[in-house]
């Protein structure tokens, strides 16, 4: 039986466990380039035992960033910083993954702790945001959105392909396309944001065309031996938005276009949702299980899987294949090691670099003096 700490093989890539550090935007890049901060952040999580490690969403064009402080891969000068990140991840035992995306109408923002406000195009730190239709993001901004022309869409697909080539050059071994969270791919999929009357709108086939063409562009240049995955906004939690039944169909179509694994998340194309997914433990697991069962494709999910027993159960019950952790990975750089101790896995120290584990195995002090976190009592609510 597979469990949280069993290896996972996809194409020619083997992960040492099923635990993934999910992309989290850090607002620490300079002109799109990653810095020492990113080397520290990614390297420490790989050293802590994560099997697959993502930096933040990486923008395929300058206007695909969330803010001017976000990372990019639209220029060859970005490769050096990204290579430093992949090198440290591999050196610490993890597999480096990259998530390519474009923020669309949710770009040109200030940092969240500085108000998360959308800046107008004339602002020195802003730009003209673009989307499938001239509809601002619901509930947040009143600034105009430029509707993408067909030629611009084609150029974005070429930008995906160029970014994929740079990602390979930088040493990434896993590539994901970000089509969720209200960003450009997600907005093309959502009837709330996509009101087009051409071949990129009207019905499900049209709303999915952007995704399929992006996949085709990347699949043509990304090595077949390496995984190509996608994070899909599968539900807007709104009666007029993306419905989950559509997402199941969409993943099946993308599988036919070379998709190797589906990362199922929320659409987030509006703040006006009929319920709050952030309050639910394992919020995406059952949706992921349905996609895995009906489409016959490996699945990973995030959202409230930070309790080791919850994450392990989702794998053991064969509902999903990978557990993606965002905030838990930020809160605890050694979450996999901690989880292994909590779940009484044999040799949890084997998750750590050999030099660290050597010292910890040979300490003459008892556990409290080593600073081990206290073991939790079993949570009866999980039974």
C-alpha positions as YAML, in Angstrom:
chain: A
units: angstrom
residues:
- id: 1
  name: UNK
  ca: [0.00, 0.00, 0.00]
- id: 2
  name: UNK
  ca: [1.27, 3.46, -0.90]
- id: 3
  name: UNK
  ca: [1.66, 5.95, 1.93]
- id: 4
  name: UNK
  ca: [2.94, 9.48, 2.40]
- id: 5
  name: UNK
  ca: [6.56, 8.35, 2.49]
- id: 6
  name: UNK
  ca: [6.53, 5.85, -0.34]
- id: 7
  name: UNK
  ca: [8.47, 6.85, -3.49]
- id: 8
  name: UNK
  ca: [6.53, 8.14, -6.45]
- id: 9
  name: UNK
  ca: [7.55, 7.62, -10.07]
- id: 10
  name: UNK
  ca: [6.23, 9.68, -12.99]
- id: 11
  name: UNK
  ca: [7.92, 9.36, -16.37]
- id: 12
  name: UNK
  ca: [11.68, 9.25, -15.68]
- id: 13
  name: UNK
  ca: [11.42, 11.16, -12.40]
- id: 14
  name: UNK
  ca: [11.37, 9.47, -8.99]
- id: 15
  name: UNK
  ca: [10.31, 11.42, -5.90]
- id: 16
  name: UNK
  ca: [11.53, 10.09, -2.56]
- id: 17
  name: UNK
  ca: [8.05, 10.64, -1.07]
- id: 18
  name: UNK
  ca: [4.62, 12.06, -1.90]
- id: 19
  name: UNK
  ca: [5.20, 15.46, -0.24]
- id: 20
  name: UNK
  ca: [5.42, 18.57, -2.42]
- id: 21
  name: UNK
  ca: [6.27, 22.14, -1.52]
- id: 22
  name: UNK
  ca: [3.56, 24.07, -3.34]
- id: 23
  name: UNK
  ca: [4.37, 27.32, -5.17]
- id: 24
  name: UNK
  ca: [4.05, 30.36, -2.92]
- id: 25
  name: UNK
  ca: [4.71, 33.91, -4.15]
- id: 26
  name: UNK
  ca: [7.42, 35.56, -2.05]
- id: 27
  name: UNK
  ca: [7.79, 39.03, -3.65]
- id: 28
  name: UNK
  ca: [11.59, 38.82, -3.38]
- id: 29
  name: UNK
  ca: [12.74, 38.86, -7.00]
- id: 30
  name: UNK
  ca: [14.62, 41.72, -8.66]
- id: 31
  name: UNK
  ca: [13.72, 42.43, -12.30]
- id: 32
  name: UNK
  ca: [12.31, 38.92, -12.44]
- id: 33
  name: UNK
  ca: [15.55, 37.33, -11.19]
- id: 34
  name: UNK
  ca: [15.71, 35.02, -8.20]
- id: 35
  name: UNK
  ca: [18.16, 35.83, -5.41]
- id: 36
  name: UNK
  ca: [19.93, 34.28, -2.42]
- id: 37
  name: UNK
  ca: [16.58, 34.34, -0.64]
- id: 38
  name: UNK
  ca: [15.13, 31.80, -3.06]
- id: 39
  name: UNK
  ca: [18.21, 29.58, -2.82]
- id: 40
  name: UNK
  ca: [17.79, 29.60, 0.97]
- id: 41
  name: UNK
  ca: [14.04, 28.96, 0.89]
- id: 42
  name: UNK
  ca: [14.05, 26.14, -1.66]
- id: 43
  name: UNK
  ca: [17.23, 24.54, -0.36]
- id: 44
  name: UNK
  ca: [16.01, 24.41, 3.23]
- id: 45
  name: UNK
  ca: [12.75, 22.73, 2.21]
- id: 46
  name: UNK
  ca: [14.58, 20.14, 0.13]
- id: 47
  name: UNK
  ca: [16.90, 19.57, 3.09]
- id: 48
  name: UNK
  ca: [13.83, 19.16, 5.30]
- id: 49
  name: UNK
  ca: [12.66, 16.17, 3.26]
- id: 50
  name: UNK
  ca: [10.23, 17.47, 0.63]
- id: 51
  name: UNK
  ca: [10.24, 15.19, -2.39]
- id: 52
  name: UNK
  ca: [9.26, 17.82, -4.98]
- id: 53
  name: UNK
  ca: [10.02, 21.51, -4.49]
- id: 54
  name: UNK
  ca: [8.41, 24.40, -6.38]
- id: 55
  name: UNK
  ca: [9.46, 28.03, -6.20]
- id: 56
  name: UNK
  ca: [6.64, 30.51, -6.76]
- id: 57
  name: UNK
  ca: [4.67, 30.84, -9.99]
- id: 58
  name: UNK
  ca: [7.17, 32.03, -12.62]
- id: 59
  name: UNK
  ca: [5.88, 34.59, -15.11]
- id: 60
  name: UNK
  ca: [6.25, 33.90, -18.83]
- id: 61
  name: UNK
  ca: [6.07, 37.64, -19.68]
- id: 62
  name: UNK
  ca: [6.74, 40.83, -17.69]
- id: 63
  name: UNK
  ca: [3.01, 41.59, -17.45]
- id: 64
  name: UNK
  ca: [2.41, 38.03, -16.25]
- id: 65
  name: UNK
  ca: [3.76, 38.84, -12.79]
- id: 66
  name: UNK
  ca: [1.66, 39.67, -9.75]
- id: 67
  name: UNK
  ca: [3.97, 42.57, -8.88]
- id: 68
  name: UNK
  ca: [7.30, 43.98, -10.01]
- id: 69
  name: UNK
  ca: [8.87, 41.92, -7.18]
- id: 70
  name: UNK
  ca: [7.83, 38.57, -8.65]
- id: 71
  name: UNK
  ca: [9.93, 36.04, -10.53]
- id: 72
  name: UNK
  ca: [10.06, 35.65, -14.29]
- id: 73
  name: UNK
  ca: [11.45, 33.46, -17.06]
- id: 74
  name: UNK
  ca: [10.86, 35.62, -20.12]
- id: 75
  name: UNK
  ca: [14.56, 36.38, -20.63]
- id: 76
  name: UNK
  ca: [17.74, 34.30, -20.69]
- id: 77
  name: UNK
  ca: [19.17, 36.42, -17.87]
- id: 78
  name: UNK
  ca: [16.72, 34.72, -15.49]
- id: 79
  name: UNK
  ca: [18.31, 31.32, -16.05]
- id: 80
  name: UNK
  ca: [21.29, 31.92, -13.76]
- id: 81
  name: UNK
  ca: [19.18, 32.50, -10.63]
- id: 82
  name: UNK
  ca: [16.87, 29.63, -11.46]
- id: 83
  name: UNK
  ca: [19.86, 27.34, -11.97]
- id: 84
  name: UNK
  ca: [21.13, 28.16, -8.49]
- id: 85
  name: UNK
  ca: [17.73, 27.14, -7.14]
- id: 86
  name: UNK
  ca: [17.60, 23.83, -9.00]
- id: 87
  name: UNK
  ca: [21.18, 23.03, -8.01]
- id: 88
  name: UNK
  ca: [20.53, 23.40, -4.26]
- id: 89
  name: UNK
  ca: [17.27, 21.44, -4.43]
- id: 90
  name: UNK
  ca: [19.01, 18.51, -6.10]
- id: 91
  name: UNK
  ca: [21.97, 18.71, -3.75]
- id: 92
  name: UNK
  ca: [19.59, 18.40, -0.80]
- id: 93
  name: UNK
  ca: [17.83, 15.36, -2.25]
- id: 94
  name: UNK
  ca: [14.72, 16.89, -3.80]
- id: 95
  name: UNK
  ca: [13.43, 17.21, -7.36]
- id: 96
  name: UNK
  ca: [13.15, 20.80, -8.68]
- id: 97
  name: UNK
  ca: [9.80, 21.75, -10.22]
- id: 98
  name: UNK
  ca: [8.69, 24.92, -11.95]
- id: 99
  name: UNK
  ca: [5.23, 26.41, -12.33]
- id: 100
  name: UNK
  ca: [4.79, 28.64, -15.39]
- id: 101
  name: UNK
  ca: [1.98, 31.13, -15.45]
- id: 102
  name: UNK
  ca: [0.52, 34.51, -16.27]
- id: 103
  name: UNK
  ca: [-1.52, 36.49, -13.76]
- id: 104
  name: UNK
  ca: [-3.75, 38.12, -16.37]
- id: 105
  name: UNK
  ca: [-6.22, 40.54, -14.85]
- id: 106
  name: UNK
  ca: [-4.90, 39.86, -11.33]
- id: 107
  name: UNK
  ca: [-1.49, 41.41, -12.00]
- id: 108
  name: UNK
  ca: [0.00, 44.88, -11.47]
- id: 109
  name: UNK
  ca: [-0.52, 44.69, -7.70]
- id: 110
  name: UNK
  ca: [1.26, 46.09, -4.70]
- id: 111
  name: UNK
  ca: [2.56, 43.57, -2.17]
- id: 112
  name: UNK
  ca: [-0.19, 42.07, 0.02]
- id: 113
  name: UNK
  ca: [1.17, 43.67, 3.18]
- id: 114
  name: UNK
  ca: [1.21, 47.00, 1.33]
- id: 115
  name: UNK
  ca: [-2.49, 46.84, 0.50]
- id: 116
  name: UNK
  ca: [-2.67, 44.38, -2.41]
- id: 117
  name: UNK
  ca: [-4.00, 47.21, -4.57]
- id: 118
  name: UNK
  ca: [-4.01, 47.12, -8.35]
- id: 119
  name: UNK
  ca: [-1.88, 49.84, -9.89]
- id: 120
  name: UNK
  ca: [-2.94, 51.69, -13.05]
- id: 121
  name: UNK
  ca: [-0.84, 51.40, -16.22]
- id: 122
  name: UNK
  ca: [0.60, 54.88, -15.79]
- id: 123
  name: UNK
  ca: [2.06, 54.02, -12.36]
- id: 124
  name: UNK
  ca: [5.84, 53.37, -12.47]
- id: 125
  name: UNK
  ca: [5.30, 49.94, -10.90]
- id: 126
  name: UNK
  ca: [2.14, 49.08, -12.84]
- id: 127
  name: UNK
  ca: [1.09, 47.93, -16.29]
- id: 128
  name: UNK
  ca: [-1.99, 47.33, -18.40]
- id: 129
  name: UNK
  ca: [-3.51, 44.04, -17.29]
- id: 130
  name: UNK
  ca: [-4.96, 41.72, -19.92]
- id: 131
  name: UNK
  ca: [-7.62, 39.03, -19.91]
- id: 132
  name: UNK
  ca: [-9.96, 37.02, -22.11]
- id: 133
  name: UNK
  ca: [-12.59, 39.77, -21.86]
- id: 134
  name: UNK
  ca: [-12.55, 43.40, -20.65]
- id: 135
  name: UNK
  ca: [-13.95, 42.42, -17.22]
- id: 136
  name: UNK
  ca: [-12.06, 43.43, -14.06]
- id: 137
  name: UNK
  ca: [-11.59, 40.83, -11.36]
- id: 138
  name: UNK
  ca: [-14.81, 40.65, -9.33]
- id: 139
  name: UNK
  ca: [-14.79, 42.21, -5.92]
- id: 140
  name: UNK
  ca: [-11.32, 43.74, -6.04]
- id: 141
  name: UNK
  ca: [-10.54, 46.16, -8.86]
- id: 142
  name: UNK
  ca: [-12.33, 48.70, -11.03]
- id: 143
  name: UNK
  ca: [-9.37, 49.36, -13.34]
- id: 144
  name: UNK
  ca: [-9.94, 48.45, -17.01]
- id: 145
  name: UNK
  ca: [-8.81, 45.11, -18.45]
- id: 146
  name: UNK
  ca: [-7.57, 44.88, -22.05]
- id: 147
  name: UNK
  ca: [-9.13, 42.03, -24.01]
- id: 148
  name: UNK
  ca: [-6.49, 39.83, -25.61]
- id: 149
  name: UNK
  ca: [-6.51, 39.60, -29.38]
- id: 150
  name: UNK
  ca: [-6.03, 36.25, -31.08]
- id: 151
  name: UNK
  ca: [-2.51, 37.20, -32.18]
- id: 152
  name: UNK
  ca: [-1.66, 38.10, -28.59]
- id: 153
  name: UNK
  ca: [-2.94, 34.72, -27.40]
- id: 154
  name: UNK
  ca: [-0.77, 32.96, -29.97]
- id: 155
  name: UNK
  ca: [2.24, 34.96, -28.78]
- id: 156
  name: UNK
  ca: [1.53, 33.93, -25.17]
- id: 157
  name: UNK
  ca: [1.61, 30.28, -26.24]
- id: 158
  name: UNK
  ca: [4.98, 30.88, -27.87]
- id: 159
  name: UNK
  ca: [6.07, 32.51, -24.60]
- id: 160
  name: UNK
  ca: [5.11, 29.32, -22.73]
- id: 161
  name: UNK
  ca: [7.28, 27.30, -25.08]
- id: 162
  name: UNK
  ca: [10.26, 29.64, -24.75]
- id: 163
  name: UNK
  ca: [9.86, 29.56, -20.97]
- id: 164
  name: UNK
  ca: [9.81, 25.76, -21.00]
- id: 165
  name: UNK
  ca: [13.09, 25.70, -22.92]
- id: 166
  name: UNK
  ca: [14.66, 28.03, -20.35]
- id: 167
  name: UNK
  ca: [13.27, 25.87, -17.54]
- id: 168
  name: UNK
  ca: [15.00, 22.82, -19.00]
- id: 169
  name: UNK
  ca: [18.22, 24.79, -19.39]
- id: 170
  name: UNK
  ca: [18.00, 25.82, -15.72]
- id: 171
  name: UNK
  ca: [17.75, 22.19, -14.62]
- id: 172
  name: UNK
  ca: [14.09, 21.78, -13.72]
- id: 173
  name: UNK
  ca: [12.78, 18.23, -14.01]
- id: 174
  name: UNK
  ca: [9.04, 18.81, -13.56]
- id: 175
  name: UNK
  ca: [6.96, 21.49, -15.28]
- id: 176
  name: UNK
  ca: [3.49, 22.68, -14.29]
- id: 177
  name: UNK
  ca: [1.23, 25.19, -16.01]
- id: 178
  name: UNK
  ca: [-0.81, 27.42, -13.71]
- id: 179
  name: UNK
  ca: [-4.44, 27.52, -14.85]
- id: 180
  name: UNK
  ca: [-6.03, 28.30, -11.46]
- id: 181
  name: UNK
  ca: [-6.57, 30.97, -8.80]
- id: 182
  name: UNK
  ca: [-8.10, 33.60, -11.07]
- id: 183
  name: UNK
  ca: [-4.96, 33.99, -13.19]
- id: 184
  name: UNK
  ca: [-5.04, 34.08, -16.97]
- id: 185
  name: UNK
  ca: [-5.65, 30.39, -17.66]
- id: 186
  name: UNK
  ca: [-8.30, 30.23, -14.98]
- id: 187
  name: UNK
  ca: [-10.07, 33.30, -16.32]
- id: 188
  name: UNK
  ca: [-10.23, 31.80, -19.83]
- id: 189
  name: UNK
  ca: [-11.92, 28.73, -18.32]
- id: 190
  name: UNK
  ca: [-14.44, 30.68, -16.26]
- id: 191
  name: UNK
  ca: [-17.75, 32.02, -17.64]
- id: 192
  name: UNK
  ca: [-17.44, 34.79, -15.05]
- id: 193
  name: UNK
  ca: [-14.37, 36.19, -16.80]
- id: 194
  name: UNK
  ca: [-14.65, 34.88, -20.36]
- id: 195
  name: UNK
  ca: [-17.43, 36.46, -22.40]
- id: 196
  name: UNK
  ca: [-15.72, 36.04, -25.78]
- id: 197
  name: UNK
  ca: [-17.73, 35.25, -28.89]
- id: 198
  name: UNK
  ca: [-14.86, 33.75, -30.89]
- id: 199
  name: UNK
  ca: [-13.10, 30.37, -30.77]
- id: 200
  name: UNK
  ca: [-11.70, 31.08, -27.29]
- id: 201
  name: UNK
  ca: [-15.11, 31.46, -25.67]
- id: 202
  name: UNK
  ca: [-18.83, 30.72, -26.08]
- id: 203
  name: UNK
  ca: [-18.81, 27.14, -24.72]
- id: 204
  name: UNK
  ca: [-16.63, 24.66, -22.86]
- id: 205
  name: UNK
  ca: [-14.62, 23.80, -25.98]
- id: 206
  name: UNK
  ca: [-13.85, 27.46, -26.56]
- id: 207
  name: UNK
  ca: [-13.06, 28.24, -22.93]
- id: 208
  name: UNK
  ca: [-10.65, 25.30, -22.85]
- id: 209
  name: UNK
  ca: [-8.86, 26.13, -26.10]
- id: 210
  name: UNK
  ca: [-6.32, 28.43, -24.39]
- id: 211
  name: UNK
  ca: [-5.25, 25.56, -22.12]
- id: 212
  name: UNK
  ca: [-4.94, 22.95, -24.85]
- id: 213
  name: UNK
  ca: [-2.89, 25.19, -27.11]
- id: 214
  name: UNK
  ca: [-0.60, 26.10, -24.21]
- id: 215
  name: UNK
  ca: [-0.13, 22.41, -23.44]
- id: 216
  name: UNK
  ca: [0.60, 21.65, -27.08]
- id: 217
  name: UNK
  ca: [3.17, 24.44, -27.26]
- id: 218
  name: UNK
  ca: [5.00, 23.22, -24.15]
- id: 219
  name: UNK
  ca: [4.70, 19.53, -24.94]
- id: 220
  name: UNK
  ca: [6.40, 20.18, -28.29]
- id: 221
  name: UNK
  ca: [9.59, 21.40, -26.58]
- id: 222
  name: UNK
  ca: [9.53, 19.90, -23.09]
- id: 223
  name: UNK
  ca: [11.30, 16.49, -22.93]
- id: 224
  name: UNK
  ca: [8.87, 13.60, -23.07]
- id: 225
  name: UNK
  ca: [10.78, 11.84, -20.28]
- id: 226
  name: UNK
  ca: [9.94, 14.67, -17.83]
- id: 227
  name: UNK
  ca: [6.50, 15.26, -16.27]
- id: 228
  name: UNK
  ca: [4.21, 17.94, -17.65]
- id: 229
  name: UNK
  ca: [1.46, 18.79, -15.17]
- id: 230
  name: UNK
  ca: [-1.16, 21.47, -14.68]
- id: 231
  name: UNK
  ca: [-2.88, 23.23, -11.79]
- id: 232
  name: UNK
  ca: [-6.52, 23.69, -12.76]
- id: 233
  name: UNK
  ca: [-9.09, 25.99, -11.20]
- id: 234
  name: UNK
  ca: [-11.78, 23.34, -11.01]
- id: 235
  name: UNK
  ca: [-14.60, 25.19, -9.24]
- id: 236
  name: UNK
  ca: [-15.44, 28.89, -8.82]
- id: 237
  name: UNK
  ca: [-17.91, 28.08, -6.00]
- id: 238
  name: UNK
  ca: [-20.37, 30.32, -7.82]
- id: 239
  name: UNK
  ca: [-23.50, 29.35, -9.75]
- id: 240
  name: UNK
  ca: [-22.36, 31.21, -12.88]
- id: 241
  name: UNK
  ca: [-18.71, 30.24, -12.70]
- id: 242
  name: UNK
  ca: [-16.67, 27.09, -13.35]
- id: 243
  name: UNK
  ca: [-18.55, 23.96, -12.34]
- id: 244
  name: UNK
  ca: [-16.63, 20.91, -11.22]
- id: 245
  name: UNK
  ca: [-18.28, 18.62, -13.79]
- id: 246
  name: UNK
  ca: [-16.68, 20.82, -16.48]
- id: 247
  name: UNK
  ca: [-13.29, 20.44, -14.82]
- id: 248
  name: UNK
  ca: [-13.48, 16.65, -15.01]
- id: 249
  name: UNK
  ca: [-14.13, 16.88, -18.74]
- id: 250
  name: UNK
  ca: [-11.34, 19.45, -19.12]
- id: 251
  name: UNK
  ca: [-8.73, 17.25, -17.45]
- id: 252
  name: UNK
  ca: [-9.67, 14.40, -19.76]
- id: 253
  name: UNK
  ca: [-9.13, 16.64, -22.78]
- id: 254
  name: UNK
  ca: [-5.79, 17.82, -21.44]
- id: 255
  name: UNK
  ca: [-4.72, 14.24, -20.82]
- id: 256
  name: UNK
  ca: [-5.23, 13.66, -24.54]
- id: 257
  name: UNK
  ca: [-2.85, 16.58, -25.18]
- id: 258
  name: UNK
  ca: [0.02, 15.14, -23.16]
- id: 259
  name: UNK
  ca: [-0.86, 16.03, -19.57]
- id: 260
  name: UNK
  ca: [0.81, 13.65, -17.10]
- id: 261
  name: UNK
  ca: [-0.76, 14.72, -13.78]
- id: 262
  name: UNK
  ca: [-3.54, 17.06, -12.68]
- id: 263
  name: UNK
  ca: [-3.08, 19.43, -9.73]
- id: 264
  name: UNK
  ca: [-6.66, 20.22, -8.73]
- id: 265
  name: UNK
  ca: [-7.43, 23.53, -7.03]
- id: 266
  name: UNK
  ca: [-10.07, 26.28, -6.97]
- id: 267
  name: UNK
  ca: [-10.94, 28.79, -9.68]
- id: 268
  name: UNK
  ca: [-10.99, 31.91, -7.49]
- id: 269
  name: UNK
  ca: [-12.33, 34.06, -10.32]
- id: 270
  name: UNK
  ca: [-14.47, 36.02, -7.89]
- id: 271
  name: UNK
  ca: [-14.54, 36.91, -4.21]
- id: 272
  name: UNK
  ca: [-18.28, 36.23, -4.26]
- id: 273
  name: UNK
  ca: [-18.14, 32.51, -3.46]
- id: 274
  name: UNK
  ca: [-21.04, 30.55, -2.02]
- id: 275
  name: UNK
  ca: [-18.83, 28.97, 0.66]
- id: 276
  name: UNK
  ca: [-15.34, 29.33, 2.09]
- id: 277
  name: UNK
  ca: [-13.01, 26.48, 1.09]
- id: 278
  name: UNK
  ca: [-10.28, 27.71, 3.40]
- id: 279
  name: UNK
  ca: [-12.19, 26.42, 6.42]
- id: 280
  name: UNK
  ca: [-12.33, 22.78, 5.30]
- id: 281
  name: UNK
  ca: [-9.73, 20.15, 6.19]
- id: 282
  name: UNK
  ca: [-8.59, 18.29, 3.06]
- id: 283
  name: UNK
  ca: [-10.85, 20.58, 1.03]
- id: 284
  name: UNK
  ca: [-9.80, 19.28, -2.41]
- id: 285
  name: UNK
  ca: [-9.23, 15.60, -1.70]
- id: 286
  name: UNK
  ca: [-12.63, 14.28, -2.77]
- id: 287
  name: UNK
  ca: [-12.60, 16.38, -5.93]
- id: 288
  name: UNK
  ca: [-9.13, 15.10, -6.72]
- id: 289
  name: UNK
  ca: [-10.26, 11.54, -6.09]
- id: 290
  name: UNK
  ca: [-13.09, 11.92, -8.58]
- id: 291
  name: UNK
  ca: [-10.73, 13.23, -11.29]
- id: 292
  name: UNK
  ca: [-8.28, 10.41, -10.59]
- id: 293
  name: UNK
  ca: [-11.04, 7.81, -10.78]
- id: 294
  name: UNK
  ca: [-12.99, 9.10, -13.79]
- id: 295
  name: UNK
  ca: [-10.15, 10.42, -15.97]
- id: 296
  name: UNK
  ca: [-7.54, 7.82, -15.05]
- id: 297
  name: UNK
  ca: [-4.76, 10.32, -14.44]
- id: 298
  name: UNK
  ca: [-2.50, 10.88, -11.41]
- id: 299
  name: UNK
  ca: [-3.65, 13.70, -9.16]
- id: 300
  name: UNK
  ca: [-2.17, 16.03, -6.59]
- id: 301
  name: UNK
  ca: [-4.05, 18.50, -4.40]
- id: 302
  name: UNK
  ca: [-3.34, 21.15, -1.81]
- id: 303
  name: UNK
  ca: [-5.59, 22.99, 0.71]
- id: 304
  name: UNK
  ca: [-5.52, 22.10, 4.40]
- id: 305
  name: UNK
  ca: [-3.43, 18.96, 4.36]
- id: 306
  name: UNK
  ca: [-0.96, 20.12, 7.00]
- id: 307
  name: UNK
  ca: [-1.92, 17.45, 9.55]
- id: 308
  name: UNK
  ca: [0.29, 14.44, 8.86]
- id: 309
  name: UNK
  ca: [-2.46, 11.90, 9.55]
- id: 310
  name: UNK
  ca: [-4.82, 13.67, 7.13]
- id: 311
  name: UNK
  ca: [-2.20, 13.81, 4.38]
- id: 312
  name: UNK
  ca: [-1.17, 10.20, 4.88]
- id: 313
  name: UNK
  ca: [-4.74, 8.96, 4.82]
- id: 314
  name: UNK
  ca: [-5.44, 10.67, 1.49]
- id: 315
  name: UNK
  ca: [-2.55, 8.70, -0.03]
- id: 316
  name: UNK
  ca: [-3.29, 5.39, 1.70]
- id: 317
  name: UNK
  ca: [-6.91, 5.47, 0.59]
- id: 318
  name: UNK
  ca: [-5.69, 6.03, -2.99]
- id: 319
  name: UNK
  ca: [-7.66, 9.23, -3.38]
- id: 320
  name: UNK
  ca: [-4.69, 11.27, -4.57]
- id: 321
  name: UNK
  ca: [-1.06, 10.63, -5.53]
- id: 322
  name: UNK
  ca: [0.69, 13.75, -4.20]
- id: 323
  name: UNK
  ca: [0.13, 16.11, -1.26]
- id: 324
  name: UNK
  ca: [0.98, 19.76, -1.93]
- id: 325
  name: UNK
  ca: [1.77, 21.94, 1.07]
- id: 326
  name: UNK
  ca: [2.04, 25.72, 0.86]
- id: 327
  name: UNK
  ca: [1.69, 27.44, 4.21]
- id: 328
  name: UNK
  ca: [2.75, 24.32, 6.17]
- id: 329
  name: UNK
  ca: [5.97, 24.31, 4.15]
- id: 330
  name: UNK
  ca: [6.58, 27.93, 5.11]
- id: 331
  name: UNK
  ca: [5.72, 27.33, 8.76]
- id: 332
  name: UNK
  ca: [7.92, 24.25, 9.11]
- id: 333
  name: UNK
  ca: [10.85, 23.75, 6.72]
- id: 334
  name: UNK
  ca: [11.23, 20.22, 8.10]
- id: 335
  name: UNK
  ca: [7.56, 19.28, 7.81]
- id: 336
  name: UNK
  ca: [8.31, 15.87, 6.17]
- id: 337
  name: UNK
  ca: [10.77, 14.94, 8.92]
- id: 338
  name: UNK
  ca: [8.30, 16.05, 11.59]
- id: 339
  name: UNK
  ca: [5.46, 14.16, 9.88]
- id: 340
  name: UNK
  ca: [7.57, 11.00, 9.67]
- id: 341
  name: UNK
  ca: [8.09, 11.14, 13.44]
- id: 342
  name: UNK
  ca: [4.40, 11.83, 14.05]
- id: 343
  name: UNK
  ca: [3.40, 8.86, 11.88]
- id: 344
  name: UNK
  ca: [6.03, 6.55, 13.41]
- id: 345
  name: UNK
  ca: [7.78, 5.99, 10.11]
- id: 346
  name: UNK
  ca: [11.03, 4.01, 10.33]
- id: 347
  name: UNK
  ca: [14.20, 6.07, 10.05]
- id: 348
  name: UNK
  ca: [12.75, 9.59, 9.81]
- id: 349
  name: UNK
  ca: [16.30, 10.95, 9.99]
- id: 350
  name: UNK
  ca: [16.96, 9.43, 6.58]
- id: 351
  name: UNK
  ca: [14.95, 12.34, 5.13]
- id: 352
  name: UNK
  ca: [17.62, 14.80, 6.23]
- id: 353
  name: UNK
  ca: [21.04, 15.39, 4.64]
- id: 354
  name: UNK
  ca: [23.54, 12.80, 5.73]
- id: 355
  name: UNK
  ca: [25.72, 15.17, 7.72]
- id: 356
  name: UNK
  ca: [22.74, 16.50, 9.73]
- id: 357
  name: UNK
  ca: [21.37, 13.05, 10.43]
- id: 358
  name: UNK
  ca: [24.83, 11.78, 11.47]
- id: 359
  name: UNK
  ca: [25.03, 14.35, 14.26]
- id: 360
  name: UNK
  ca: [21.45, 13.78, 15.43]
- id: 361
  name: UNK
  ca: [21.82, 10.00, 15.53]
- id: 362
  name: UNK
  ca: [24.94, 10.24, 17.66]
- id: 363
  name: UNK
  ca: [23.84, 12.77, 20.22]
- id: 364
  name: UNK
  ca: [24.22, 11.73, 23.84]
- id: 365
  name: UNK
  ca: [21.37, 13.99, 24.93]
- id: 366
  name: UNK
  ca: [17.83, 12.80, 25.37]
- id: 367
  name: UNK
  ca: [15.12, 14.03, 23.01]
- id: 368
  name: UNK
  ca: [13.92, 17.15, 24.87]
- id: 369
  name: UNK
  ca: [17.44, 18.57, 24.88]
- id: 370
  name: UNK
  ca: [17.63, 18.15, 21.11]
- id: 371
  name: UNK
  ca: [14.62, 20.39, 20.64]
- id: 372
  name: UNK
  ca: [12.37, 17.75, 19.08]
- id: 373
  name: UNK
  ca: [8.76, 18.96, 18.75]
- id: 374
  name: UNK
  ca: [6.48, 17.15, 21.17]
- id: 375
  name: UNK
  ca: [4.72, 14.19, 19.62]
- id: 376
  name: UNK
  ca: [1.01, 14.83, 19.14]
- id: 377
  name: UNK
  ca: [-1.67, 12.62, 20.58]
- id: 378
  name: UNK
  ca: [-3.76, 10.82, 17.94]
- id: 379
  name: UNK
  ca: [-6.66, 12.96, 16.75]
- id: 380
  name: UNK
  ca: [-9.81, 10.92, 17.27]
- id: 381
  name: UNK
  ca: [-11.66, 13.25, 14.92]
- id: 382
  name: UNK
  ca: [-9.72, 11.68, 12.04]
- id: 383
  name: UNK
  ca: [-11.03, 8.17, 12.78]
...
